[in-house]
Amino acid sequence: MLEWLGEANTAALVGLLGGIALGLAARIGRFCTLGAIEDMLYGGDDRRLRMWGIAIGTAIVATHMAVAFDLFDLSHSAYLDRAWNPVGTLIGGLMFGYGMALSGNCGYGALARLGGGDLRAFVIVIVMGLSAYFVMSGPLAHGRVWLFPVETGTTQPQGFSQLADQMGLPPGLIGLTVGLGFFALSLSSAKIRSAPKYIFWGVIVGLAVTSGWVGTSWIATAGFAAEPIETHTFAAPIGDTILYGMTASGNALSFSVGSICGVVLGAILGSWSKGHFRWEACDDPRELGRQILGAALMGPGAVLAVGCSVGQGIAAFSVLAFSAPIALLAILVGAALGLKQLIAGFTTAS
């Protein structure tokens, strides 16, 4: 395959296939970060939040099994090859979560809605991708590095599995234990056990994340060109896709581009299969302004946190990075504050 397609195109294909699975999970399985939080806080329904736990548990177990069979090296993950900056994680996570509430979607959710015909999501996607690049490598990049220095190639453990390895414990055993713990906790409710659809799509999401690690790791090992080892996340890759759309004649495909296009394609397929596809636009300028502001916060927030709700919430968890639980908690708190402002208001009547 590598000889026929080349490394970059093969990586894009890996991203495309995993992205399609994620797009289908969003549209058919209703896998959504903000939706899960809203259901829990305002609907008293924790099934979709538990579906997230199933996805995390699946990703942890599958990724560490891949490590055990030498299909993936944890140290090559972007979440473990740099020194963790807790301040950046907290601030970025809060920004992302709050922006997600204002926009009504995270980057992944916006792509899924775009695949369902929602033109408001198209605006969110564009603004989020551009704002991420603005802070990552644009005018504010120097300020970001000055405030939140990035130390790569660190030899200190940045994840629980790495720490266990230094202590002489098998990383695979740690991953299996933690992953099954997530499964047990998520399946402890009779409501989720009676909803096999949620369990199925949670497993699919977790496997899609692991497929990125394994697929790009195989390409980097078997190929000759230097290809990054990565998996699905939805902030900077949106910017990568926009950039590729403008410079394709002088640029190469990548895993990121395949992933973004795959989510949209999977969402289109899922929407058509359910009969939910319809064109939608925003007829309230104030609502659109709020969504644009939220997207402008999500992009930089994901860059500071080194990942979005999927990047830190599942991908970083899959390698048991120290940053993952802190980032996910910060995103949840930021989203809860944003939802409170939108739904209930910050003040109550006396």
Steps between C-alpha positions, in 0.01 A plus 500: 500500500780740588671441166176566315355793696805644671533583869301825505205362303493184711494708818212701353315176426548380858364833622211486254384155611521586868332833435209332321448279805501807724257684272262205506531481880401866528199484269369148568635434850445860623855511633546864602699670775269792568191287454624260766561786742160657431323167544671450835458851643155592368337174399609266778615250236861381532495239222694707248752598767547132576541441126800732523636281779459193279686678218782595737522148643506346152770740381717430807472122474544487121794741499686319776438168330657654190797602715527146638518362145756762391254671267538838665758676721348722769798736496412604143168649608478879496345480847804325648800636310483848656499631855150546631403860577216479756420873479461484123283190536269665754464832320469338158249244624282766663514715185411205281212385719352847532537562127341163430193602700473834318533332161271213584761251374864404527706476180406136453133573561506793259646280227227244565232767481653633180461152356132525587458821300539757779666806342542661842744221580699593191564843651602343831741264325667778300537737796626224730762378251627852427509604867696185589762586236501862616636386839690190390717648226351842424536847654442384858732198482797678658284620787367149553849352514615775736208448738482121463846367402501168315776257591510208258708185516480485878629186671272537799180291496197698380249219541395236750615212277844655459520546875398139556765386251770686694376328816535160333129443447367384160337795319256261331374379836451858620310590185284189520417567865412867451309435177291222652440728798345755266288223349380379837414851618323589175298177493402515867170666407207290383399783264813469289492121509150517351623727219731280286518771233691726735736221601567405137577853382712572806716199409518615136624845605770349723618266225506787248738692726729199541493438124666838452789413731552156349455604137734800506752305709507226237550757223784668690667164559449338160536810283800710407353849534474659844131482590369619839338247730160641595134432547170685482465844653300794372661840538829550315407226247207718392752774426719246321207407277421862420867556413505191280188619322685819406841347419426146378706540182811559708408305810448135593207322654527407865328299770338821625342583166371144464359507852310826454360398160411158639291642785304719258451208259396263780258763631348543153451124470356477849264792441369358173453155653285647777319743271633793703694687233365849440651837426491738797616860537509751782223762491603667828813722476546496877506121502754493219715757681497286813597192303786682328630620839482145633691365200763774542551381858507129418787522251754667733368301795572172324850619406580598860356175636675299223173345393125544477222300664593201282875567493542527876174334597567174316832500309710623795310263730586213266871547582419584866656845479512697826327787320192303394288498819588862582421620147173308485394631840583857397300456177202367697516790748532757220207346315288489817568871563414587141178299508403658830543845347295408195224298666467620857705820519773566753264670746171384644208707607479569872 
